[in-house]
Amino acid sequence: MVFVNTTSQNNTQIVRAQEEHLPAISELAGVIWRACYPGIITSEQIDYMLARMYSLDVLRDEIRSQGIRYDLLLVDGKPAGFASYGPTSESGVIKLHKLYLLAEMHGRGLGSRLLQQVEHEVRAGAGCRLILSVNKRNARAIAAYQRNGFVTADSVVTDIGGGFVMDDYIMAKELAG
Ligand SMILES: CC(C)(COP(=O)(O)OP(=O)(O)OC[C@H]1O[C@@H](n2cnc3c(N)ncnc32)[C@H](O)[C@@H]1OP(=O)(O)O)[C@@H](O)C(=O)NCCC(=O)NCCS
């Protein structure tokens, strides 16, 4: 695989994903979601959301047409996690859509490292506010976001079809200054 816009640290690298990396991201998402979401949402909802959010067509459309960027974390050269983020209807406000690490990579500061890279890119693009949604029962992720300066701004329940809802907090971090 060929990578561009790489930042390296010890045995880890964060690279800007290109279309050729999307199959690896889709596969990684399946592994991570099936490990981290049981107990938070049902396995039926996991399958439903994976199909809607991580098919190659959806991922390709995100990076080709929606201005969404994927940053892929490599540990010892192998895909270990990713973050995705992109514009919103509000100028300067960027949404972090996804932040996922393989379970065996948790607790090493790698999620925070991905977040710091996202913040760096958002600031470089003159973004001033980063927002995200996180399941209210996802305590580990909420703690990671709080550690990184995000605060809860709202609470929303979204009907995503198929008889499922997302019961989320909206968290935000101001980047200006
Ligand atoms: C959310 C997620 C990316 C956060 O990653 P994380 O590894 O849990 O959190 P951090 O990167 O901030 O790492 C902090 C942990 O690493 C430890 N750590 C070790 N070395 C560290 C270092 N150099 N720097 C910072 N923390 C370090 C900290 O002590 C802390 O440990 P603790 O969680 O046992 O208290 C990760 O939990 C994840 O992928 N979860 C599943 C998917 C998910 O829910 N995504 C969010 C969807 S909205």
The ligand as an ORCA input file, in Angstrom:
! r2SCAN-3c Opt
* xyz 0 1
  C     -12.449      5.574     22.098
  C     -11.058      4.967     21.981
  C     -10.495      5.261     20.600
  C     -10.163      5.614     23.038
  O      -8.910      4.970     23.065
  P      -8.245      4.579     24.473
  O      -7.043      3.821     24.243
  O      -9.360      3.929     25.237
  O      -7.973      6.009     25.129
  P      -6.650      6.904     25.051
  O      -6.009      6.812     23.733
  O      -7.002      8.258     25.552
  O      -5.703      6.177     26.057
  C      -5.834      6.402     27.444
  C      -5.444      5.160     28.171
  O      -4.122      4.779     27.743
  C      -3.219      4.856     28.855
  N      -1.938      5.299     28.282
  C      -0.827      4.526     28.183
  N       0.142      5.196     27.571
  C      -0.342      6.438     27.289
  C       0.217      7.576     26.668
  N       1.456      7.597     26.202
  N      -0.578      8.674     26.510
  C      -1.853      8.679     26.970
  N      -2.437      7.599     27.576
  C      -1.675      6.491     27.738
  C      -3.890      5.777     29.844
  O      -3.480      5.514     31.151
  C      -5.363      5.386     29.662
  O      -5.618      4.131     30.266
  P      -7.075      3.758     30.880
  O      -8.065      3.823     29.739
  O      -6.893      2.377     31.398
  O      -7.335      4.807     31.919
  C     -11.070      3.430     22.205
  O     -11.503      3.160     23.512
  C     -11.949      2.681     21.221
  O     -11.578      2.449     20.077
  N     -13.124      2.235     21.692
  C     -14.000      1.408     20.895
  C     -14.608      2.181     19.759
  C     -15.405      3.347     20.209
  O     -16.214      3.242     21.114
  N     -15.180      4.489     19.523
  C     -15.870      5.725     19.803
  C     -17.123      5.802     19.021
  S     -17.951      7.348     19.301
*
